[in-house]
Amino acid sequence: MKNRFLIVIIAFFCVVFYSVSQPLKIDMQSVFKGDYKVQVYQTDMGGGGYITGIVQDKTNPDVLYARSDVAGVFKSVDGGKSWIPRNGGLDKMSDHYCHSMALDPFDNQSLLRATGDVRDFRFIGRIHKSTDGGKSWYLVKSGLDYYGNGPTRQFGELICYNPNKKGEVAAGSYSKGIWLSKDGGETWKYSGLSGDRISCVKFDNNRIYVGTISDKAMFKGDLDKNRIKEKLAELQDFPRNKTGRLYMSDDGGKHWQVLFESDKAALYELVIADNGNTVLFASQPGVYRSTDGGRSFSIVEDLPHQLKYRTLVQSDLNPDVLYAAEEFPTKYPVTIYKSEDKGASWLPISPNCKPENMFEFPKEWHGRRPEKIGSAVSHILPDCKDPNKLYISNWWGVTITYDAGKNFYGHQFKGIGIICCETLIKHPTLDGVWACGVCDHAPALSFDDSKSYKMAPITVGPGRTASFSMRDPELLLFAAQRKGQYMRLYKSKDMGKTGHIVWEQKGQNFLQDIKEDPLVPGRFWAYMEGNIDTNVDGEIPAGIYVSNDFGEEWEKVNNPCWGNIETLPAEEFKIDKDLTPIVNYQHKNGCGTGQMMALDSQKKDVIYVGEWTEGIFRSDDAGKNWERVDKKLPFDKKKNSVLSLLYTDPDKSGVVYAGFWNGGLWKSEDYGESWSQVKPRGLKKYNASSFSISRDNSGRPLMVLACSNHPLGDTPTRLFISTDIDGKEWTDIYDASLGCLCWISVVSDAKKQRIHAATAGSGIFYFDIFK
């Protein structure tokens, strides 16, 4: 009876989750990697993040480019209905943190992009150029600073071509001033304003306008100096600007005039009209307007000005027409406003938007909720051909209205949905069934061997870490959690269709891993991060927990001998804000959980747990007693050599692997008592980000080692595979056409000769291997 029920369940989900879309075949630079032929596919679990800007090819309006805070650049060739990534040739993780992008008005195949990140208070910034419509990119300027995933990520553009002079480009950096190019971005020359926090750059009639932000305007409310310093430290920034300014140069950047300044000013996006007589800027709070060339400004009373305005744009078809959007909805669900008189008066474009005015939005996580369109709008792009068509970008993707705001279309956010993966798992007994934890939604499920994914119907989340069961095929455990708010462990007996909470807590602590015990029926293990000793009501202490009834009840085991530490991780700032998160000021946002606990598959009660900087610990009695087993492993937090993963061989007892940032992958064949380094192709220093082993029916392995790039571990992105019995010969099958993917979780399938890989911001890929 149970088997019949299982067949019905699987059949149901195959119908519900079936997608007619096919995985995107990546056009690789070379499919031949050593002795292997490799083909890469991106699943419909596409990339995204916060879509922070859009530009349009005015010679071919169906071609658009969108920039993202974690996934680089996307391209659409069908008017925004679908998107494909365009990051080929990039070689640093920070290159995917796109702060600005511009399309050459004289050459629709040439683009520039500014990217960068900050870790350990060190800023990184580079400018890349493409001459083939975004397919590939090459470096044209380094040594700058950009904050592509920082507090100004959604405001204005920092790169601007002069529409009146071929080859002339201006680029503002986060704090290293203005740079000018006369040859389309191939070479650059410094042009002043170093030290200002530049937020937008614009050409108008051969004049260059630059907006900046004051420290006080970075945050809501009036803050004192100490509070500003504290808030900036959370963002890994420093006090810099007491004053926000509007600069203008009419001599090609040789001299700069201050048109406007205020200690409360944040000039996020500029509109220049009437030959420079009318100037507007979006700010916090409100929109400001000048009719005397920028010498004096007043707030626009027609617009609600309680909150920040993130975007302010002008129509190419009619320069009198402007659009602006509030940060979050106040008076109307869709807080997008239009002016037809150069910003003197404004009206909402959609004051009465209802669910029936919304079409083709992902119901699992976006739904037909009008306020989702109006939330965190980062950019509005008026179409260059159709005056009724607008593109709107925000947290979820790109929304289009074809009728000036009466109706809105999401087109399912195809290829550009906000997906930052965390844990990727293969079902232990059901062929082709996969689950992926994601940092913003319910877990994503696949029933066609990772070719297509859909969010679980239970629609609670973020479902960051998950576990199937080999003994109860319909069981799915997953933790829905927001750090600092709640952790809820859900148990579903029908693959995510329904579920109930079996474990709940408030506070900072959260589950970073859940695993089924391979040898004890009904037993699951969980790794709780956060405060070890907690005084918060409803907060469960960090540590290792066990359930012996398929997740219904949980009990804490003894703490491993990791010393006198107060939190997990012990070095919270280094791990949670520097090395593992996508956003450097968000605790564990898209962190790659699920890799710090491992169980021996052949010997009962043997469990390993890792602490990033404090060591590796083994228990031989199901958590009653612990022994430290990390002798000679390269723990060195000063050099950012910290533990990133633990992995046990699925078929061999006592074989365990430990991966490190900067320290590579290490192997033990005696339960952690001694270790030797794995040196693929002779390498000693690399980031071991994720690791997996599987074997085919003849026992031949397929090992995969994923190596990510990171500002604090600046080694190349690689994807090594080995198919020999001892794992001595390794081949790098990575391809530069993929850009610089940030690996979160890899899983090998030797029987199908396929590797599945989840990334931070770029979705899920699979690699087919042919010998």
Residue pairs with C-beta under 8 A, 6 or more apart in sequence:
5 474
6 473
6 474
9 474
9 494
9 495
9 497
10 430
10 433
10 447
10 495
12 497
13 445
13 447
13 495
13 497
14 447
14 448
16 454
16 457
17 445
17 446
17 447
17 448
17 452
17 453
17 454
18 447
18 448
18 452
19 44
19 451
19 452
19 454
21 44
21 414
21 452
22 451
23 41
23 42
23 43
23 44
23 451
23 452
23 766
24 41
24 42
24 43
24 84
24 415
25 39
25 40
25 41
26 39
26 40
26 41
26 42
26 735
26 737
26 738
26 765
27 135
27 737
28 38
28 39
28 40
28 735
28 737
29 88
29 735
29 736
29 737
30 735
31 37
31 38
31 39
32 38
33 731
33 732
33 733
33 735
34 731
34 732
34 733
35 731
35 771
36 721
36 731
36 733
36 769
36 770
36 771
37 769
37 770
37 771
38 733
38 735
38 767
38 768
38 769
38 770
39 767
39 768
39 770
40 735
40 738
40 765
40 766
40 767
40 768
41 451
41 765
41 766
41 767
41 768
42 85
42 762
42 763
42 764
42 765
43 446
43 450
43 451
43 452
43 453
43 763
43 764
43 765
43 766
44 414
44 415
44 451
44 452
44 453
45 419
45 421
45 436
45 444
45 446
45 452
45 453
45 763
45 764
46 83
46 85
46 414
46 415
46 416
46 417
46 419
46 762
46 763
47 68
47 70
47 71
47 72
47 74
47 85
47 415
47 416
47 419
47 759
47 761
47 762
47 763
48 68
48 71
48 397
48 413
48 416
48 417
48 418
48 419
48 761
48 763
49 68
49 69
49 70
49 71
49 418
49 420
49 582
49 761
50 68
50 69
50 70
50 153
50 154
50 376
50 378
50 394
50 395
50 418
51 66
51 67
51 68
51 74
51 378
51 379
51 393
51 394
51 395
51 396
51 397
51 398
51 416
52 67
52 68
52 69
52 98
52 153
52 154
52 378
52 379
52 393
53 66
53 67
53 98
53 100
53 101
53 154
53 157
53 378
53 379
53 393
54 64
54 65
54 66
54 67
54 379
54 381
54 391
54 393
54 398
55 64
55 65
55 101
55 102
55 103
55 381
56 63
56 64
56 103
56 381
56 383
56 384
56 391
57 63
57 64
57 65
57 103
57 108
58 105
58 108
58 316
58 384
59 108
60 108
61 79
61 383
61 384
61 385
61 386
62 76
62 77
62 78
62 79
63 75
63 76
63 77
63 108
63 133
64 75
64 76
64 79
64 80
64 381
64 391
65 73
65 74
65 75
65 76
65 86
65 101
65 103
65 111
65 134
66 73
66 74
66 75
66 76
66 83
66 393
66 398
66 416
67 73
67 74
67 98
67 99
67 100
67 101
67 113
68 74
68 96
68 98
68 416
68 761
69 97
69 98
69 148
69 149
69 153
69 154
69 583
69 761
70 96
70 97
70 149
70 420
70 582
70 583
70 590
70 742
70 760
70 761
70 762
71 85
71 87
71 96
71 761
71 762
71 763
72 85
72 86
72 87
72 90
72 95
72 96
72 98
72 113
72 115
72 739
72 762
73 85
73 86
73 87
73 98
73 101
73 111
73 113
73 134
74 83
74 84
74 85
74 86
74 415
74 416
75 83
75 84
75 85
75 86
75 133
75 134
76 82
76 83
76 84
76 398
79 400
80 391
80 398
80 400
80 411
81 411
81 414
82 411
82 414
82 415
83 398
83 414
83 415
83 416
84 415
85 415
85 739
85 762
86 130
86 133
86 134
86 135
87 95
87 96
87 137
87 738
87 739
87 740
87 762
88 135
88 136
88 137
88 736
88 737
88 738
88 739
89 128
89 136
89 137
89 138
89 736
89 737
89 739
90 96
90 115
90 128
90 137
90 739
90 740
91 709
91 716
91 717
91 736
91 740
92 124
92 126
92 709
92 711
92 714
92 740
93 117
93 708
93 709
93 710
93 711
93 717
93 740
93 742
94 115
94 116
94 117
94 124
94 125
94 126
94 148
94 711
95 115
95 126
95 128
95 137
95 739
95 740
96 115
96 148
96 739
96 740
96 742
96 761
96 762
97 115
97 116
97 117
97 146
97 147
97 148
97 149
98 113
98 114
98 115
98 148
99 114
99 115
99 116
99 125
99 146
99 147
99 148
99 150
99 152
99 153
99 158
99 174
100 113
100 114
100 146
100 156
100 157
100 158
100 159
100 171
101 111
101 112
101 113
101 114
101 157
101 159
102 111
102 112
102 113
102 157
102 159
102 160
102 161
102 169
103 110
103 111
103 161
104 110
104 111
104 112
104 161
104 184
105 161
105 163
106 161
106 166
106 167
107 131
107 184
108 133
109 130
109 131
109 132
109 133
110 129
110 130
110 131
110 184
110 185
111 129
111 130
111 133
111 134
112 127
112 128
112 129
112 130
112 140
112 159
112 169
112 171
112 185
113 127
113 128
113 129
113 130
113 137
113 159
114 125
114 126
114 127
114 144
114 146
114 148
114 158
114 159
114 171
114 173
115 125
115 126
115 127
115 128
115 146
115 148
116 123
116 124
116 125
116 126
116 144
116 145
116 146
116 147
116 148
116 174
117 123
117 124
117 146
117 147
117 148
117 149
117 584
117 711
118 124
118 145
118 147
118 150
118 236
118 237
118 584
118 711
119 236
119 578
119 579
119 584
119 710
119 711
119 712
120 236
120 574
120 578
120 711
120 712
121 236
121 237
121 238
122 711
123 145
123 146
123 147
123 174
123 175
124 145
124 146
124 711
125 142
125 143
125 144
125 145
125 146
125 173
125 174
125 176
126 139
126 141
126 142
126 144
126 146
127 139
127 140
127 141
127 142
127 144
127 159
127 171
127 185
127 188
128 137
128 138
128 139
128 140
129 137
129 138
129 140
129 184
129 185
129 186
130 136
130 137
130 138
136 737
140 185
140 186
140 187
140 188
141 171
141 179
141 185
141 188
143 176
144 171
144 173
144 174
144 176
144 179
145 173
145 174
145 175
145 176
146 158
146 173
146 174
147 153
147 174
147 237
149 582
149 583
149 584
150 174
150 235
150 237
150 584
150 585
151 218
151 235
151 237
152 174
152 197
152 199
152 213
152 268
153 378
154 310
154 311
154 376
154 378
154 379
155 199
155 200
155 268
155 269
155 282
155 310
155 311
155 378
156 199
156 200
156 201
156 202
156 211
156 267
156 268
156 269
156 270
157 200
157 201
157 202
158 171
158 172
158 173
158 198
158 199
158 200
158 201
159 169
159 170
159 171
159 172
159 201
160 169
160 170
160 171
160 201
160 202
160 203
161 168
161 169
161 203
162 168
162 169
162 170
162 203
162 206
163 203
164 203
164 205
164 206
165 206
166 184
167 181
167 182
167 183
167 184
168 180
168 181
168 182
168 203
169 180
169 181
169 184
169 185
170 178
170 179
170 180
170 181
170 191
170 201
170 203
170 208
170 253
171 178
171 179
171 180
171 181
171 185
171 188
171 201
172 178
172 179
172 193
172 198
172 199
172 200
172 201
172 210
173 179
173 198
174 197
174 198
175 194
175 195
175 196
175 197
175 198
175 240
176 194
177 190
177 191
177 192
177 193
177 194
177 195
177 196
177 198
178 190
178 191
178 192
178 193
178 198
178 201
178 208
178 210
178 253
179 188
179 189
179 190
179 191
180 188
180 189
180 191
180 252
180 253
181 187
181 188
181 189
191 249
191 253
191 254
192 253
192 256
193 210
193 212
193 247
193 256
195 240
195 241
196 210
196 212
196 240
196 241
196 245
197 212
197 213
197 214
197 215
197 240
197 241
198 210
198 211
198 212
199 211
199 212
199 213
199 266
199 267
199 268
200 210
200 211
200 267
200 268
200 269
200 270
201 208
201 209
201 210
201 211
202 208
202 209
202 210
202 270
202 272
203 209
204 272
204 275
204 276
205 275
205 276
206 250
206 252
207 248
207 249
207 250
207 276
208 248
208 249
208 252
208 253
209 246
209 247
209 248
209 270
209 272
209 279
210 246
210 247
210 248
210 249
210 256
211 244
211 245
211 246
211 247
211 267
211 268
211 269
211 270
211 281
212 241
212 244
212 245
212 246
212 247
212 267
213 241
213 244
213 265
213 266
213 267
213 268
214 241
214 242
214 243
214 244
214 262
214 263
214 264
214 265
214 266
215 228
215 232
215 239
215 240
215 241
215 242
216 222
216 223
216 228
216 242
216 263
216 264
217 244
217 263
217 264
217 265
217 266
217 283
217 284
218 228
218 231
218 232
218 266
219 228
219 231
220 284
220 308
223 231
225 239
228 239
229 239
232 238
232 239
234 585
235 584
235 585
236 577
236 584
236 585
242 263
243 261
243 262
243 263
243 265
244 261
244 262
244 263
244 264
244 265
244 266
244 267
245 258
245 259
245 260
245 261
245 265
245 267
246 258
246 259
246 260
246 261
246 267
246 270
246 279
246 281
246 294
247 256
247 257
247 258
247 259
248 256
248 257
248 259
248 276
248 294
249 255
249 256
249 257
250 257
259 279
259 293
259 294
259 295
260 290
260 294
260 295
260 296
260 297
265 283
266 283
266 284
266 308
267 281
267 282
267 283
268 281
268 282
268 283
268 284
268 308
268 309
268 310
268 311
268 312
269 281
269 282
269 309
269 310
269 311
269 312
269 313
270 279
270 280
270 281
270 312
271 278
271 279
271 280
271 281
271 312
271 313
271 314
271 322
271 343
272 278
272 279
273 279
273 280
273 314
273 319
273 320
273 342
273 343
274 342
276 293
276 294
277 291
277 292
277 293
278 289
278 290
278 291
278 342
278 343
279 289
279 290
279 293
279 294
279 297
280 287
280 288
280 289
280 290
280 300
280 312
280 322
280 343
281 287
281 288
281 297
281 312
282 309
282 310
282 311
282 312
282 324
283 308
283 309
284 307
284 308
284 309
284 327
285 305
285 306
285 307
285 308
285 309
286 299
286 300
286 303
286 305
286 309
287 299
287 300
287 303
287 305
287 309
287 312
287 324
287 343
288 297
288 298
288 299
288 300
289 297
289 298
289 299
289 300
289 343
289 344
290 296
290 297
290 298
299 305
300 343
300 346
302 337
302 339
302 344
302 345
302 346
302 347
303 309
303 324
303 326
303 337
303 346
304 326
304 330
304 331
304 335
306 330
307 326
307 327
307 328
307 330
308 326
308 327
309 324
309 325
309 326
309 327
310 325
310 326
310 327
310 376
310 377
310 378
310 379
311 323
311 324
311 325
311 377
311 378
311 379
311 380
312 322
312 323
312 324
313 322
313 323
313 324
313 379
313 380
313 381
313 382
314 321
314 322
314 382
315 321
315 322
315 323
315 382
315 387
316 382
316 384
317 382
317 384
317 385
317 387
318 340
318 387
319 342
320 339
320 340
320 341
320 342
321 338
321 339
321 340
321 382
321 387
322 338
322 339
322 342
322 343
323 336
323 337
323 338
323 339
323 349
323 380
323 382
323 390
324 336
324 337
324 339
324 346
324 380
325 335
325 336
325 337
325 374
325 377
325 380
325 392
326 335
326 374
326 377
327 376
327 377
328 335
328 374
328 375
328 376
329 335
329 371
329 374
329 375
331 348
332 348
332 350
332 351
332 353
332 374
333 350
333 353
333 369
333 370
333 371
333 373
333 374
334 348
334 349
334 350
334 353
334 370
334 371
334 373
334 374
334 405
334 408
335 348
335 374
335 377
336 348
336 349
336 350
336 374
336 377
336 380
336 390
336 392
336 405
337 346
337 347
337 348
337 349
338 346
338 347
338 348
338 349
338 405
339 345
339 346
339 347
349 390
349 401
349 404
349 405
350 357
350 370
350 401
350 405
350 406
350 408
353 370
353 373
353 405
353 408
354 370
355 368
355 369
355 370
356 368
357 370
357 406
357 407
357 408
358 368
358 369
358 370
358 373
358 407
358 408
358 409
358 410
359 407
359 408
359 409
359 410
360 409
360 410
360 411
360 412
361 367
361 368
361 372
361 410
361 412
361 413
362 410
362 412
362 413
362 417
362 455
364 441
364 442
364 454
364 455
364 456
364 457
364 459
365 440
365 441
365 442
365 455
365 459
365 461
366 372
366 396
366 410
366 413
370 408
372 396
373 392
373 394
373 399
373 408
375 394
375 395
376 394
376 395
377 392
377 393
377 394
378 393
378 394
379 391
379 392
379 393
380 390
380 391
380 392
381 390
381 391
381 392
381 393
382 389
382 390
383 389
383 390
383 391
386 402
387 404
388 401
388 402
388 403
388 404
389 400
389 401
389 402
390 400
390 401
390 404
390 405
391 398
391 399
391 400
392 398
392 399
392 400
392 401
392 408
393 399
395 418
396 410
396 413
396 417
396 418
397 410
397 413
397 416
397 417
397 418
398 413
398 416
399 408
399 409
399 410
400 408
400 409
400 410
400 411
401 407
401 408
401 409
402 409
418 440
419 438
419 440
419 441
419 444
419 761
419 763
420 438
420 439
420 440
420 582
420 589
420 590
420 760
420 761
421 436
421 437
421 438
421 439
421 590
421 744
421 745
421 758
421 759
421 760
421 763
421 764
422 436
422 437
422 438
422 439
422 464
422 465
422 590
422 591
422 592
422 593
422 594
422 744
422 745
422 758
423 435
423 436
423 437
423 464
423 465
423 466
423 513
423 593
423 594
423 744
423 745
423 758
424 434
424 435
424 436
424 437
424 744
424 745
424 746
424 747
424 756
424 757
424 758
424 764
425 434
425 435
425 436
425 466
425 467
425 468
425 594
425 747
426 433
426 434
426 747
426 749
426 756
427 433
427 434
427 435
427 468
427 473
428 468
428 469
428 470
428 516
429 470
429 473
430 473
431 449
432 446
432 447
432 448
432 449
433 445
433 446
433 447
433 468
433 495
434 445
434 446
434 449
434 450
434 453
434 756
435 443
435 444
435 445
435 446
435 466
435 468
435 476
435 478
435 496
436 443
436 444
436 445
436 446
436 453
436 466
436 758
436 764
437 443
437 462
437 463
437 464
437 465
437 466
437 478
437 479
437 593
437 594
438 444
438 461
438 462
438 463
438 464
439 462
439 464
439 582
439 589
439 590
439 591
440 461
440 462
441 455
441 459
441 461
441 462
441 463
442 455
442 456
442 458
442 459
442 460
442 461
442 462
442 463
442 478
442 480
442 496
443 455
443 456
443 461
443 463
443 466
443 476
443 478
443 496
444 453
444 454
444 455
444 456
445 453
445 454
445 455
445 456
445 495
445 496
446 452
446 453
446 454
449 752
449 754
450 756
450 764
450 766
451 766
453 764
456 463
456 476
456 478
456 492
456 495
456 496
456 497
457 496
457 497
457 498
458 490
458 492
458 496
458 497
458 498
458 499
460 480
460 488
460 490
460 499
461 480
462 480
462 481
462 482
463 478
463 479
463 480
463 490
464 478
464 479
464 480
464 481
464 510
464 511
464 512
464 593
465 478
465 479
465 511
465 512
465 513
465 514
465 593
465 594
466 476
466 477
466 478
466 479
466 514
467 476
467 477
467 478
467 514
467 515
467 516
467 524
468 475
468 476
468 516
469 475
469 477
469 516
469 550
470 516
470 518
471 516
471 521
471 522
472 493
472 550
474 492
474 493
474 494
474 495
475 491
475 492
475 493
475 550
475 551
476 491
476 492
476 495
476 496
476 499
477 489
477 490
477 491
477 492
477 514
477 524
477 551
478 489
478 490
478 492
478 496
478 514
479 487
479 488
479 489
479 490
479 510
479 511
479 514
480 487
480 488
480 489
480 490
481 487
481 488
481 510
481 511
483 508
483 510
483 587
483 588
484 507
484 508
484 587
485 506
486 504
486 505
486 506
487 503
487 504
487 505
487 509
487 510
487 511
487 540
488 501
488 503
488 504
489 501
489 502
489 503
489 504
489 511
489 514
489 526
489 551
489 554
490 499
490 500
490 501
490 502
491 499
491 500
491 501
491 502
491 550
491 551
491 552
492 498
492 499
493 499
502 551
502 552
502 553
502 554
503 551
503 554
505 538
505 539
505 540
506 536
506 537
506 538
506 539
507 530
507 531
507 534
507 536
507 538
507 539
508 530
508 531
508 536
508 539
508 587
509 528
509 529
509 530
509 531
509 534
509 539
509 540
509 541
509 542
510 528
510 529
510 530
510 588
511 526
511 527
511 528
511 529
511 593
512 527
512 528
512 529
512 588
512 591
512 593
512 594
512 596
513 525
513 526
513 527
513 593
513 594
513 595
513 596
513 597
514 524
514 525
514 526
514 527
514 594
515 524
515 525
515 526
515 594
515 597
515 598
515 599
516 523
516 524
516 525
517 523
517 524
517 525
517 599
518 599
518 600
518 601
519 601
519 602
519 603
519 604
519 605
520 548
520 604
520 605
522 547
522 548
522 549
522 550
523 546
523 547
523 548
524 546
524 547
524 550
524 551
525 544
525 545
525 546
525 547
525 597
525 599
525 607
526 544
526 545
526 546
526 547
526 554
527 544
527 545
527 596
527 597
527 609
528 540
528 541
528 542
528 543
528 544
528 545
528 568
529 542
529 568
529 569
529 588
530 539
530 542
530 567
530 568
531 539
531 541
531 542
531 566
531 567
532 541
532 542
532 543
532 559
532 565
532 566
532 567
532 568
533 541
533 566
534 540
534 541
534 542
540 556
541 556
542 567
542 568
543 556
543 557
543 559
543 568
544 556
544 557
544 559
544 560
544 597
544 607
544 609
544 623
545 554
545 555
545 556
545 557
546 554
546 555
546 557
546 622
546 623
547 553
547 554
547 555
557 619
557 622
557 623
557 624
558 623
558 624
558 625
558 626
559 626
560 609
560 611
560 617
560 619
560 626
561 617
561 626
561 627
561 628
562 570
562 611
562 614
562 615
562 617
563 570
563 614
565 611
565 614
568 611
569 575
569 576
569 611
569 612
569 613
570 611
570 612
570 613
570 614
571 612
571 613
571 637
571 642
574 612
574 613
574 637
574 640
574 642
575 612
575 613
575 642
576 587
576 588
576 591
577 584
577 585
577 587
578 584
578 640
578 712
579 612
579 640
579 642
579 661
579 710
579 712
579 713
580 588
580 591
580 592
581 587
581 588
581 589
581 590
581 591
582 589
582 590
582 591
582 742
582 760
582 761
583 589
583 590
590 744
590 760
590 761
592 644
592 689
592 690
592 743
592 744
592 745
592 760
594 745
595 644
595 645
595 646
595 647
595 659
595 690
595 745
596 609
596 610
596 611
596 612
596 643
596 645
596 646
597 607
597 608
597 609
597 610
597 646
598 607
598 608
598 646
598 647
598 648
598 656
599 606
599 607
599 608
599 648
600 606
600 607
600 608
600 648
600 653
600 654
600 656
600 671
601 648
601 649
601 650
601 651
601 653
602 651
602 652
602 653
603 653
603 654
605 619
605 620
605 621
605 622
606 618
606 619
606 620
606 653
606 671
607 618
607 619
607 622
607 623
608 616
608 617
608 618
608 629
608 646
608 648
608 656
608 672
609 616
609 617
609 646
610 616
610 617
610 643
610 645
610 646
610 658
611 617
611 643
612 642
612 643
612 644
613 635
613 637
613 642
613 643
614 635
615 628
615 630
615 633
615 635
616 628
616 629
616 630
616 633
616 643
616 646
616 658
616 672
617 626
617 627
617 628
617 629
618 626
618 627
618 629
618 671
618 672
619 625
619 626
619 627
620 627
629 668
629 671
629 672
629 673
630 658
630 672
630 675
631 673
631 674
631 675
632 674
632 675
633 658
633 660
633 663
633 666
633 675
634 641
634 660
634 662
634 663
634 664
634 666
635 641
635 642
635 643
635 660
636 663
639 662
640 661
640 662
640 712
640 713
641 660
641 661
641 662
641 663
642 660
642 661
642 662
643 658
643 659
643 660
644 659
644 660
644 661
644 687
644 688
644 689
645 657
645 658
645 659
645 688
645 689
645 690
645 691
646 656
646 657
646 658
646 659
647 656
647 657
647 659
647 691
647 692
647 693
648 655
648 656
648 657
649 655
649 656
649 657
649 693
650 693
650 694
650 695
651 693
651 695
654 668
654 669
654 670
654 671
655 667
655 668
655 669
656 667
656 668
656 671
656 672
657 665
657 666
657 667
657 668
657 678
657 691
658 665
658 666
658 668
658 675
659 665
659 666
659 688
659 689
659 690
659 691
660 666
660 687
660 688
661 687
661 688
661 710
661 712
661 713
662 685
662 686
662 687
662 712
662 713
662 715
663 685
663 688
664 677
664 678
664 679
664 683
664 684
664 685
664 686
664 687
664 688
665 677
665 678
665 680
665 688
665 691
665 705
666 675
666 676
666 677
666 678
667 675
667 676
667 677
667 678
667 727
668 674
668 675
668 676
677 684
678 705
678 727
680 686
680 705
680 718
680 720
680 722
680 730
680 732
681 720
681 730
681 732
685 715
686 707
686 715
686 716
686 718
687 707
687 708
687 709
687 710
687 713
687 715
688 705
688 706
688 707
689 706
689 707
689 708
689 742
689 743
689 744
690 705
690 706
690 743
690 744
690 745
690 746
690 757
691 703
691 704
691 705
691 706
691 746
692 703
692 704
692 746
692 747
692 748
692 755
693 701
693 702
693 703
693 704
693 748
694 701
694 702
694 747
694 748
694 749
694 750
694 751
695 701
695 702
695 750
696 702
696 750
696 751
696 753
697 751
700 723
700 725
700 750
701 722
701 723
701 724
701 725
701 727
701 750
702 721
702 722
702 723
702 748
702 749
702 750
702 753
702 755
702 769
703 721
703 722
703 723
703 727
703 748
704 719
704 720
704 721
704 746
704 748
704 755
705 718
705 719
705 720
705 721
705 722
705 730
706 718
706 719
706 720
706 743
706 746
706 757
707 715
707 716
707 717
707 718
707 719
707 720
707 743
708 717
708 741
708 742
708 743
709 715
709 716
709 717
709 740
709 742
717 734
717 740
717 741
717 743
718 732
718 734
719 732
719 733
719 734
719 743
719 746
719 755
719 757
719 767
720 730
720 731
720 732
720 733
721 730
721 731
721 733
721 748
721 755
721 769
722 728
722 729
722 730
722 731
723 771
733 767
733 769
738 765
739 762
741 757
741 759
741 762
741 765
742 759
742 760
742 761
742 762
743 757
743 758
743 759
744 758
744 759
744 760
745 757
745 758
746 755
746 756
746 757
746 758
747 755
747 756
747 757
748 754
748 755
748 756
749 755
749 756
753 768
753 769
753 770
753 771
754 766
754 767
754 768
754 769
755 766
755 767
755 769
756 764
756 765
756 766
757 764
757 765
757 766
757 767
758 764
759 765
